[in-house]
Amino acid sequence: MFHLNLTGAVHSLPVAKRFCIRDSLFTLMESILILLSELFIVSGSLKTKAGQWRSSDMDHLRWLMQYRVIDEGSWRGKAVLDLGCGSGYICAEAAQLGANHVVGVDILKPENEAKSWTFLSVDLESSSWHNSIPQPLSSEGFDLICAFDILEHLSSPVYFLQNCTKLLKQGGSIVLTTPNTSSWERFLRPRSWSGSRDPQHKVLFNTYSLQFLLERLGLTSEVMRAPVRKLEMLRIKHPQIGAQIFCQAKKK
């Protein structure tokens, strides 16, 4: 009986050609997923705002809702801190849905800043950045701290997260995203996947190392996911090998 051994055939090729095949496979898979998402995904109210905000803003708010970190009715009366607020989308949504103390932090002021929330230009690499954050009126701390796409840019994620815990109220949550070193993208393109391609990235995690760090800092992991975004949107069950980790952790 004839057997076609593709694995052996690929490994017998020169290294440069093997990487070329990997890149081609990655591009093909990515194109198929994007096509499927365009054909079948209807994002509802979020899609109507896509022209005003970044696509990552849509993902972050969708994950907050999907994993039930917070929903439209539960923002009311909350104190929210968005570290690395970027366009200001999360801050604007939180304020619009009833949060009574919303602070956004970044280096550059967003174009979409509104009077309903406070923007601060703060260097999160500083060891004492948390002292620049105005506390909620209750002085008990923030109910929710968002840190989307921040950890990988910092020289010391440990000090950053320690400062976050100081600002969190007891039972409050920190929600963060960061590139996933166990992603399918990294295995297909180890030299050029999105996590390593950005020259500003300093530290990278997988779900295990991130959970380990959070637990050492006294934070309890409630959600630790690394979904393949397009497959998740299509509601296809799959391993947690997406390009980004989404994590919610609570202060004990």
VOGU-3710 file (C-alpha; in Angstrom, 3 decimals, decimal comma):
1> mfhlnltgav> 0,000/0,000/0,000  1,271/3,472/-0,893  1,618/6,050/1,920  2,260/9,741/1,364  4,451/11,000/4,217  3,999/14,769/4,073  5,722/15,364/7,430  8,840/13,563/6,318  8,761/15,318/2,962  8,555/18,761/4,583
11> hslpvakrfc> 11,346/18,042/7,076  13,614/16,881/4,261  13,395/20,313/2,631  15,989/23,062/3,257  15,255/25,270/6,289  14,487/28,375/4,217  11,937/26,461/2,154  10,336/25,018/5,289  9,785/28,518/6,701  8,355/29,595/3,350
21> irdslftlme> 5,805/26,753/3,515  4,935/27,665/7,112  4,348/31,291/6,151  2,174/30,233/3,227  0,072/27,976/5,476  -0,310/30,775/8,022  -1,421/33,252/5,354  -3,917/30,738/3,931  -5,423/29,942/7,350  -5,654/33,610/8,255
31> silillself> -7,369/34,441/4,966  -9,916/31,646/5,417  -10,745/32,765/8,975  -11,133/36,395/7,930  -13,380/35,390/5,025  -15,575/33,242/7,285  -15,880/36,002/9,841  -16,882/38,536/7,178  -19,509/36,144/5,797  -21,106/34,987/9,027
41> ivsgslktka> -20,434/37,415/11,888  -22,930/40,091/12,762  -21,680/42,173/15,667  -24,886/44,084/16,328  -24,530/47,382/18,123  -20,748/47,111/18,342  -20,380/46,975/14,573  -22,129/50,313/14,120  -19,310/51,974/16,057  -16,464/50,234/14,273
51> gqwrssdmdh> -15,745/53,243/12,121  -15,042/55,396/15,174  -12,932/52,964/17,197  -10,114/50,452/16,742  -10,977/46,801/16,070  -9,149/45,859/19,284  -11,598/48,094/21,207  -14,427/45,968/19,860  -12,667/42,773/20,956  -11,973/44,062/24,460
61> lrwlmqyrvi> -15,541/45,172/25,140  -16,923/41,977/23,594  -14,706/39,858/25,859  -15,776/41,863/28,925  -19,397/41,086/28,083  -18,892/37,531/26,840  -16,986/36,344/29,905  -19,441/38,199/32,150  -16,819/40,374/33,752  -19,363/43,147/33,422
71> degswrgkav> -22,544/43,722/31,437  -24,513/46,783/30,404  -26,462/46,913/33,646  -23,570/46,410/36,035  -21,399/49,442/35,169  -23,696/51,718/37,183  -22,026/53,214/40,241  -18,687/51,514/39,553  -15,191/53,021/39,670  -13,242/52,070/36,528
81> ldlgcgsgyi> -9,570/52,603/35,663  -8,372/51,919/32,104  -4,562/51,709/31,895  -3,329/52,257/28,351  -6,744/53,594/27,371  -5,733/54,278/23,745  -8,749/55,648/21,887  -10,745/56,023/25,108  -13,464/53,639/23,943  -13,761/51,602/27,157
91> caeaaqlgan> -13,815/54,789/29,255  -16,549/56,323/27,105  -18,658/53,156/27,255  -18,215/52,810/31,029  -19,232/56,445/31,630  -22,192/56,211/29,265  -23,454/53,071/31,020  -23,407/54,662/34,470  -19,943/54,260/36,026  -19,531/57,183/38,432
101> hvvgvdilkp> -15,715/57,421/38,462  -13,840/56,674/35,221  -10,147/57,361/34,699  -8,179/56,633/31,520  -4,370/56,568/31,518  -1,985/56,704/28,560  0,954/58,689/27,218  -0,980/60,485/24,465  -4,360/62,109/24,917  -7,063/60,309/22,871
111> eneakswtfl> -9,020/62,186/20,230  -12,294/60,861/21,651  -11,908/62,196/25,201  -15,220/63,272/26,709  -16,174/65,310/29,770  -17,736/62,242/31,375  -14,351/60,702/32,243  -10,876/61,833/33,293  -7,742/61,415/31,188  -4,252/61,362/32,721
121> svdlessswh> -0,907/61,257/30,930  1,136/58,884/33,111  4,268/56,816/32,448  3,352/53,278/33,531  7,049/52,326/33,594  7,465/54,516/36,674  7,593/52,557/39,943  5,216/55,054/41,570  2,741/55,703/38,752  -0,159/54,628/40,977
131> nsipqplsse> 0,348/57,711/43,161  -0,800/59,877/40,228  -4,222/58,204/40,021  -7,120/60,041/41,725  -8,913/57,633/44,055  -12,669/57,039/43,837  -14,812/59,078/46,214  -15,300/56,034/48,442  -11,485/55,786/48,753  -11,904/52,000/48,831
141> gfdlicafdi> -10,307/51,599/45,428  -11,443/50,737/41,904  -14,020/48,062/41,126  -12,440/47,340/37,747  -8,984/47,973/36,304  -8,431/47,291/32,596  -4,914/46,805/31,231  -5,316/45,795/27,610  -2,090/45,122/25,658  0,121/46,657/28,363
151> lehlsspvyf> 2,101/43,923/30,164  4,267/43,012/27,164  5,539/46,615/26,905  6,746/46,916/30,502  10,200/46,319/31,943  8,662/45,002/35,159  5,166/43,508/34,922  5,588/42,446/38,570  5,817/46,031/39,885  3,037/47,110/37,537
161> lqnctkllkq> 0,646/44,452/38,828  1,627/45,155/42,438  0,634/48,791/41,908  -2,641/47,661/40,325  -3,494/45,609/43,427  -2,914/48,705/45,581  -5,547/50,561/43,553  -8,100/47,712/43,525  -10,783/47,492/46,166  -11,254/44,172/47,988
171> ggsivlttpn> -13,095/41,893/45,585  -12,297/44,179/42,648  -11,100/42,791/39,306  -8,213/43,446/36,978  -8,770/42,502/33,349  -5,872/42,275/30,937  -4,794/40,997/27,552  -1,305/40,088/26,382  0,244/38,008/23,551  0,157/34,238/24,020
181> tsswerflrp> 3,448/32,370/23,509  1,465/29,122/23,163  -0,506/30,428/20,185  -0,914/28,574/16,915  0,536/31,636/15,180  3,823/31,327/17,080  4,181/27,648/16,199  3,566/28,343/12,522  5,734/31,474/12,388  8,194/31,274/15,302
191> rswsgsrdpq> 10,425/34,020/13,906  7,778/36,486/12,837  4,565/35,976/14,829  2,793/39,089/16,071  4,040/38,807/19,669  7,714/38,877/18,702  7,423/41,167/15,707  6,790/44,330/17,729  10,187/45,780/18,796  8,521/47,405/21,822
201> hkvlfntysl> 7,540/44,059/23,368  9,802/43,175/26,313  8,060/40,334/28,179  5,800/37,565/26,871  3,529/35,091/28,670  1,448/31,993/28,198  -1,606/31,163/30,318  0,438/29,160/32,835  3,141/31,776/33,462  0,587/34,587/33,697
211> qfllerlglt> -1,588/32,690/36,171  1,508/31,796/38,216  2,494/35,476/38,467  -1,003/36,642/39,399  -1,308/34,049/42,166  2,065/35,060/43,623  0,765/38,626/43,829  -2,378/37,600/45,698  -4,768/37,735/42,750  -7,193/34,897/42,019
221> sevmrapvrk> -7,668/34,033/38,352  -11,374/33,961/37,423  -11,035/33,790/33,636  -7,948/32,701/31,687  -8,654/32,247/27,992  -6,695/32,398/24,745  -9,386/32,104/22,072  -8,794/32,039/18,331  -10,927/35,110/17,715  -12,474/34,216/14,381
231> lemlrikhpq> -13,329/30,656/15,500  -14,757/31,943/18,768  -16,965/34,425/16,924  -18,236/31,541/14,803  -18,903/29,580/18,032  -16,592/26,757/16,980  -15,054/24,867/19,917  -11,269/24,875/19,757  -8,110/24,677/21,936  -6,996/27,863/23,715
241> igaqifcqak> -4,227/28,651/21,229  -5,236/32,148/20,135  -2,747/34,969/19,656  -3,888/36,804/22,799  -4,652/35,864/26,382  -7,729/37,359/28,014  -7,574/37,246/31,806  -9,723/38,402/34,697  -8,271/38,185/38,219  -9,783/39,271/41,536
251> kk> -8,169/40,763/44,605  -8,574/38,357/47,510
//
